[in-house]
Each structure stands twice: as structure tokens, then as C-alpha cells.
């Protein structure tokens, strides 16, 4: 499995959930973690690290994040 870093690239509020530029999580996955299984691994990682209910806020809208393979 590869290790991916998902980083927020711009600040904003989506459905009451605030995201800040530079927030990032590391996720272990076989493919792009945002598109794999609906991004569940990424949402859970943001919930664990930052305590935000990111799934309800559609936290990962297109263009607000970048995925890097480590």
C-alpha cells in the first residue's frame, strides 16, 4: 500500500465546516484515497486529526485539495 498526503489548498467554509489552507492528513491506500470508496478513509482521517465532521460538510470539494503520493 502507498502512503498519500491529502492537503487543503484553499481556506473556506462549506456547509458550516471550516477548512484552512495547509490542513493535511496521511492515508494509506492502494489508489487515490479521495476517489477510493467515496473518500471514506480521508474523511475519517480529517475527523480523527482535526475533529471536524467533514463528510457532512462536503469537505473535499473539487479544486480545494491536492493529493501527493509519499
N, C-alpha and C positions, 0 to 999 in steps of 0.2 A: 504494500500500500504506500502511496505517496503522501507527503505532508503538504498541505495547501495553506496559504495565508490569505484570508479574505479581509480586505481593508476598505473602510468607508472613505470615499474620495471627496465628498462634499457634505456640509452640515445641512440640517433641515429637520422639519417636523412632519411626519406622515401619520395621519390618524391618531394624533396625540402622543406618538412615540418620537422622542428626540434622538437624533443621531448626530454625532460630532465627527468632523474630519479627523482621520487618524485612528479611530477605533478599529481594532483588529482582533481576529481570533485565528487560531491554528486548528485545522481539521485534517484528520487522516481519512483518505478516501481513495478509491480506485480511479475515479474520474472527477471532473469538475464538481465540487461539492454543492455549488449553488443549483445546478441543474439535476443533480443526482437525488432521486427520491423526494423531489419537491423542496430541496434545500433544508430538510429537517435537521441534518447534522449542524448546519451553520446556525439556524435559529436556536437550537439547543445550546450551542457554544456561546452565542451572544447572551442568552438567558443566564447561563452559569457565570460568565465573566462580569457582565455589567448589570444583571438583574432587571433587564428590560423584557417585556413581553413582546418580542419582536415579531412573532408570527401574526398576531392580530393587527399589528400596525403596518403590515406590508413593508417591513423594514428594508428589504433588499429590492428596491425598485430599479429597473434598468438604468444604467448610467451613474449610479451612486456608489458603486463599489468596483474594486479590481481584485482579481484572483491571481495569485502568484504561486507557482509550484516551487517548493523549497528543496 
